[in-house]
Amino acid sequence: MIIVGERINTSNKRIARAVEERDAAFIAKVARKQARAAADYIDVNAGTFLEREADCLCWMVETVQAEVDVPLCLDSTSPDALACAVECHRGEPMINSISLEEDRLRGLIPVIKSRPCKVVALCMFRDSMPTSAEERMAAGVELVGRLEEAGVERGRIYLDPLVQPVSVDFRSVDHVLGALGGLRERVMGIGTICGLSNVSFGLPRRRLINRCFLSLCMAQGLSAAILDPTDGQLMATLLASEALLGSDEYCQAFIEAHLAGRLKPEV
Amino acid sequence: MIIVGERINTSNKRIARAVEERDAAFIAKVARKQARAAADYIDVNAGTFLEREADCLCWMVETVQAEVDVPLCLDSTSPDALACAVECHRGEPMINSISLEEDRLRGLIPVIKSRPCKVVALCMFRDSMPTSAEERMAAGVELVGRLEEAGVERGRIYLDPLVQPVSVDFRSVDHVLGALGGLRERVMGIGTICGLSNVSFGLPRRRLINRCFLSLCMAQGLSAAILDPTDGQLMATLLASEALLGSDEYCQAFIEAHLAGRLKPEV
């Protein structure tokens, strides 16, 4: 399972202030904490800065990479901001995200093809959020086709079925799980990715909901998750689920994490 | 989800002592705690008493029913002990369990037909533990056929795919999940049941493993679980999983449990 640390996002007020004030020490600290907590990528998102997004995102990339050796997940809806962020990123980033929207496709394909990277591809049609598993799968299949046509190899693509709050639609998790399982059958060799925390929006006990959701997605073969790696209960759930689902032979990683004191203790 | 409280089992030394000493107050206390924690059935198992099993089991049934109004899950491999326990049980018990073993089938079918009750049916062939999802499904289908032939309605049957420790075989959960999902498709209207705690045998952090396993089984439509209802984290996981899986519309039960302080708080 590829872990993408979600904490450096300017939708969080404390992060927004740090970016506004160019408080590199604060951003570096949040990056370091996530890297120590086993993040494989660190997400950076400056979407709230609107027309200053590209500048802010590049500063965030440089600030994080000055502190940790982990590659970044460059998170924006703007092809221009992503093109700038990719330019100042060392190594192989994850580009988050592309969709079937023509501007985004046209703007990002040259960026993706210009260097080794992974890309998150959203399972939605041009103008609206998907409302079923079937619609997510259809959009995912079409998007993989468009990317492959343009020369992007399937092994670099992570399909995101777009998690909606279960408080808004009680069938939304069912749709996401159906799409995750279905896409891995229909598109051999494809990766899948979810942002976990949207699922619990509007509900109490969000961390509890998020970690149950993680287990459920893992059972459908999820290959990457955008989550808070500093949430000890969540990471313990991840390791336990890997042991249960047979991807941790002899439960070796789970037992090692236990012996090393890395499993958050019971209450 | 039907919750069967697992705590009154003489494989636990403290329970065995209480049964040996006919310490009704202790057994009543364990029963009351489970009933308060929302158990729909309370399991009673005196298997360790061997030739005294039937006597002990009947005493346990009377002791628990003197204390709480919850029906019991009568848990034994012996048709004779089950027949005695059913006799002294008021109301509709769950009989746990029957299998394709001829003595068990012949001994129990008249007991099951003699009164309203549910029955747990083990997905194994006569002489050995199943080693795949397919074998579990084949045994389950055959057993349902035998029970229906004998006049037991499908709606009373709960198939148990037999959970093995993941520490012994890292694919065992995969087999159980495959069998749970498959049986519900192949045998319309059937119930399924699992004992959770066997899955974590031999591993550290058993309660963490058990609750992740519960979510995974629920995603495959599990209709009943034998578990410790006094484990607050487990019950919180159960409620969160029901909300996620769409069986708790508008997340109403989850939110109510939160407001009533019934969700064990985060660390």
Interface residues (C-beta under 8 A of the other chain):
Chain A: V166 S167 F170 R171 V173 D174 L177 V199 L203 P204 R205 R207 L208 I209 C212 F213 S215 L216 A219 G232 Q233 A236 T237 A240 S241 A243 L244 L245 G246 D248 E249 Y250 C251 F254 I255 H258 L263 K264 P265 E266 V267
Chain B: V166 S167 F170 R171 V173 D174 L177 V199 L203 P204 R205 R207 L208 I209 C212 F213 S215 L216 A219 G232 Q233 A236 T237 A240 S241 A243 L244 L245 G246 D248 E249 Y250 C251 F254 I255 H258 L263 K264 P265 E266 V267
